[in-house]
Amino acid sequence: MFLPLPSIKCELILFCPFVIINLLLCGVCSSRPLSSASKHSQSQNHCFSSSLILFSYFHLIKTNPLPLLTLFCYRDSFRASLIHNSFQMEKASSPEASPKPHHKKSFVTTLMEAATLRSPSFKEDTYFISHLKSSEKKSLQELKDKLTASLGPDGQCTMWGIPLLSGDEKADVILLKFLRARDFKVSDSFHMLEKCLAWRKEFKADSVAEEELGLEELEGVVAYMHGYDREGHPVCYNAYGVFRDKDMCERMFGDEEKLSKFLRWRVQVMERGINLLHFKPGGINSIIQVTDLKDMPKRDLRVVSNQILSLFQDNYPEMVARKIFINVPWYFSVLYSMFSPFLTQRTKSKFVISRQGYAAETLYKFIRPEDVPVQYGGLSRTNDSQNGPPKPASEFTVKGGEKVNIQIEGIEVNIVKVLI
């Protein structure tokens, strides 16, 4: 009912491959066939539902690139989880599994649940060598050996000012990030590392943080580092709503030269954030990304978004501890809820989804109010950092109907008393 009438036939034809793929997955990935008719029916219903989810995502992604930005970089986790869910489906239908009561939910209830704040359950990976598994230690040593053989006995290479063959803990942190990005597959990790080193040399990434690119109008508006979260991670804010203005899009992305300059500026913001990391076990080794989806154009940023995603995915592995989306439109929440069953728990724990009107409430869970920008309901302004670290805010709960005396330090007066 959501498709234009002339395209229904075409869309239905495109829907068929999704059904076939899911039927094959359920047949191939099962360790044994389902014996009873009820189990067979359950399997078919599961396949059809999964196909409908994939098809719905395919249809919506043609006009909206935002879910692609979120889920494309986790495509390997998606494939693994799809197979895992096929096993879980069979396990749930086995005689040993206790039946669970089924409660029907309305579309509105499901939609509201999809837009609910995700639990902050993410646990950052350890970089202590003593905490690694024996297989992970072996992979780390093999990656070092490959890098040494590639560069020669006198070869040197650095990344973010850290010599990768120095043998110290900072180099190990960087190498472990590349290994984790490729599931500790040494050959894949080495190939990724080689490409990243070549890109940084060609792009001159080591010096981009200090360059003057002449894009001051974007500073503090589109992408910028601002404060820290409660655990000490630097926070990068992204808000692309200004690009609804066609003139702004033309000034930034009107030709290849302008687009390249914008991409260089976006990498500059990332490099400045990376320079704030410790690169040591037990330290702060990743940043927080906050993305404001309010008024974000759907089509105009398709090419730019894909290029930014590709750059960050290939050259900044495991650099984001948590990705917080605020002012999320309803369709983004629906797409996320449809895909979340196919994502690994580790992947899902990195995402926080907050619908429109809940930006401050969401950010306060991870960032102290004095570090949240004023436009998102916080107490921090862009130039406040020039006056030293912010004074800590007092956080407390006032119940409805309760009267509390609060003393607030004013600007023109010493003390202001407020009665709530």
N, C-alpha and C positions, 0 to 999 in steps of 0.2 A: 504493500500500500504506500510505500515511500518512493517507489520508482515511477518515473514518467512513463506513460503508456507506450510511446514508440520504442522505448528501450527494454521493455519487459522481456521480449523474446531473446534479445541478445544477452541480457543478464542471466536468464534461466539457463541458457547454453553454457555460460561461464560458470554457473553454479555446479554443473555436473562433475567437473574434475575434483571439486572439493569433496563431494560425496564419495567418489572412487578412492581418493587419497585416504580418507578416514576409514573406509571399509578395509583397505589394504593394511593400514596401521593396526586396526583392531584384530585382523586375522593373522598378520605376520608377527606382531609383537606379543601375542598371547602365548604363554607357555603350554597351554592345552586348550582344546576346543570347549566351548560351552555346551553342556549336554542337554539341558532341558529347554523346552520351547520358551519358557518365560525368560531364561537367561539370554536366549537368542534375540528375543524381542527387546530386552533391555539393551543389548549390544547395538542393535539397529537404531534404537532411539538415541543412544549416546552418539553414534556416528552421525546421525542426521543433525543433532543439536550442534556438534562440533563443526560440521560442515556449514551450518547456518551462521555460526559465529565467524568462521573464516570468511565466508562470502560477504557478510555484513561489513566486516572490516575492509575487505577488498573494495566494496562499493563506496564506502565513505572516504577511504584514503585517497581516492581519485580527486576529490575536491578539497581535502583537508590534510596538509602534511604534518600537523602537530603530533598525532600518535606515532608517526614514523620516527620523529625525533626521539621519542621516549623509548620505543621498543626495538628499533632497528639495531642498536648497538648491543642488544641482548638476544640476537637472533639464535646464537648457539645454545643459549639456555632454553630458548623456546623449543628448539628441536628436541633437546634432551628431555624437557618436561613433557612434551607431547607423547613420547614413547613411555615415559614414567607413568603418565596418567592412564595409558592403556593397560598397564600392569595393575594399577590401582583399581581400575574399573573391574577387572576380572577378580581381583582379590575381594572386592566388596560384594561380588555376586557369588562367591564360593560358599558352600554349606557351612564352613567354619565361622564365617562372619555373621555377627548378630544383626538382625534386621533393625533398622532405625526408622522411627515414625517419620512420615513425609508430611510437611506442612506447606501448603501452597501460599505463595506470596504474590501480592499484586504487583503490577508493573511499577507503580509509584513507589512502593516499599523497596523494591529492588533498586530503583534509580537512586533513592535517598541513601541506601546502604553503599551504593557505588561511589557516592560523593563524600562519604564519611572519611574523616582524618585517619590515615593509616597509623598503626602502632609503631612507635620509635624503637623497634626491636633489633635494629642493625648493630652488629658487633664488628668493629674494625679488625682486619686481619693483623696477626702478630708478625713482627719483624725480628723477634729474638731467634737466633739460630738454634738455640737449645730447645725452643718450642716447636720446631719443625719436625715433620715425620722424616724417617730415614730416607724414604723415596724422594722427598722434597729437597733434602740436603744433597742427595746425589744429583738431582737435576740442577741445582745451583752450581755445584762444582763442574758439571759437564758444560754448562753455559759459559762459565769462566774459561774453561779449557778451549772451547770453540772460539771465543773472542780472542784469546791469546794467540791461537794458531792463525787466525785471520789477520791479525795486526802484525804478527812477527814478534820476536823477543824484545825489540826496542820500540815497538809501537805503543802509542798512547792515544786514548780517546777520553773525552770528558763530556759530562752532561750536567747542566745546571751548576757548573764549576766543580764538579766532583769527578776525579779520575776513576774510571770504572774498573781499572785493573790494580788499584792501590791496595786492595785486600782489606780495607777498613769497613766498618759497619755501614757507613753512608752509601758506599758502592753496593753493598749487599741489598740495601733497601730498594735501590733503583732496579737492580737485576731481578729481585723478587717480584716487583710490580709487572715486569714483562713476562715472567714465568706464570704468574697468576692470571694474566690476561689471556694466556694460551693454555690454561689448565696444566701447567708444568710439563708441557711437551717441548722438549729442548730445541728441536729443529725449528718448530714454528716460532718459538720465542726468539731464537737467534735471528731468524729471517725478519721478524718484526723489529728487533733492535737495530739490525743493519740498515733497514729502510728508514728508521727514525733518525739515526745518525747522519745518513745521507741527506735527509730532508732538512735537518737543523743546519747543516753546513750550507746547503743551497739557499735556504730561507734566511740565513744569518740570524737565527733565533736567539743566539746568546746575547746579541746587542739590541734586540728590538725593544726591550723594556725601557731603554733610555732614549729612544728616538722621539722626535717631534713630528707627528704625522699630520698636524693641522686639522684634527677632527674634534676640537674643543667642545663643539655643540653636542657631542655624544657623551662627553664625560659626565658621570653622575646621573645619566638619564637612561641610556640603552644597556650598557654593561659596565659594572664597576665593582671594585672590592670595597667592602664597608664593614668594619668591625669583625667580631668573632662570635662563634656560638658558645654555648655553655661549657663545652669541652675544650675550647681553645682553637677550633678549626677556623681559618679565615673564611669569610662568607663573600661569595660573588653573586650580585644581583643582576638579573637579566629582565628587561622589559622592552618589548619590541612594538608596543602599541603606537609609538610615534610614527611608524612606517605606514599607518593607514593614510597618512598625508602623501598624495601622489608626488608632490613636489619634493618632499624629503626622499622618497624612493629614487627619484630621478637624480638627485644630487649625490646620493650614496652609491647607487647601483646602475647608473645610466649607461655605462660602457664598461669594458673589461678593465680599463685602468682604474676607474673608480671602485669597481668591485674588488680588485686586488688590494687596493689601499684599505678598504673597509676590513677585509679579511686579515690584513696585517695588523690593523688596529685591534681586532678582536683577539688575535694571538697575543698581542702586547698585554691586554688585560689579563689573560690567562698566565702569561709568564710572570707578571707582577704578583699574582697570587701564589704561584709556585715558589717564588723567591722568599715567601714568608714561611715555608715549611721547614721542618727540622731535619728530615731525612736521617733519622736515627731510631733504633728500637725503643719503644716506649714513648716516643715523641709524637708530634703532630705531623703526619705524613700525607694528608689529603685535605681537600677543601670542601666547603658546602656550596651547592648551587641552588639559588632561589630564582625561579622563573615565574614572572607575572604574565599570565595569559590574557589579561584584560585588553580588549580591543586589538588583539594581535591579528594581523591580516592573514587570511588562509592561503591565498595564492601568490601574493607578491613576494613572499620570502621563501618560496619553494627552492629555488636554485641556491640562494645564499645559505639557507638552513642546511641543505644537504652537504654543501662544501664545508661549513663549520663543523658539522657532525663528523665528516670524514677526517678532517684534520685532527680533531680532538681524539677520536677513537683510535687512530693509527699512531699518534705521537704522544699522547698523555694517558697511558694505561693506569688504571686503578688510582686516579688522582682525585676522584670525587667520592667522598664518604657517604653523602646523602644528597638526593635531588628532591627539592621541595617545590611543588607546583601550587601557586595561589591564584585566586580568582579564576578557577577552572570552570569553563562552560559545561553544560550538562552532557553534551555529546562526547566530550573527552572522558568524563567519568564513566559513561556507558561503555565506551571502547575499552577503557582500562579494566573495568569489571569483567568484560567478556574475555579478555586475554589473560587476566591474572591467574586463572586455574592452570594455565599452561606454563607459567613462569616458575622458576625455582624460588624457594623461600628466601634464599640469600638475595636474589634479584629483587623480589618484592619488598624486602625490608629496607632497601635503599630508597624507595619511592615514598613520598608523602603527598597525598592529593587533598587539596582543600578547595571547596567550592566558594563561589563569590560571596563576599560579606564576612568571611571568617579568616582574613589574612592575619590580623593582629593575634587572634586567639591561637592560630596555628604556629606562627613564628615564635610566640612567647614560650611555647613548649620546648623550643630548641635554642632560642637566643634571648638573652636578657633584654628587658624593655629599653634600657639606656643604650643598647647597641642596635636596636631596630629603627630604620629610617622613619621619619615623621609621616611620610606619605603612606606608610603601612601601619600606622597607629602606634609607632614607637616614640622615643624621646630624643633620637639622635638626628642631628642635621649634618649636611655634607661637610661643613667647615668646622665642626665642633672638635675634630681631632687636633686642630692647630692649637687649641687651648689645653692640651694635655688629655690624659685618659678621662673618660666620663665618670661622674660620681655614680656609685651604685644606687639603683632604684630600690625602694622598699616594696615588696610584694606581699599582699594579704588579701583575704576574702571578706567581703561585706555581704551578709545575708540580707534578703529582702525584708524590709520593715525595720531593720536594725539601725540605730543611731550611733555614729562613731565620730569622735573628734579627730581630725587629721590636720597635722601641721605641715605646710608646704613652704619651702624656701622660695621666696619671690625674687624678682629681678630688681624692682625699684623699691621694694620694702623688704625688711628683714624676715618677718614671719607673717604668714597669712593663715588664719584659722578657718577651716571649712567644716561645716556641720552637715553630715549626710544622714 
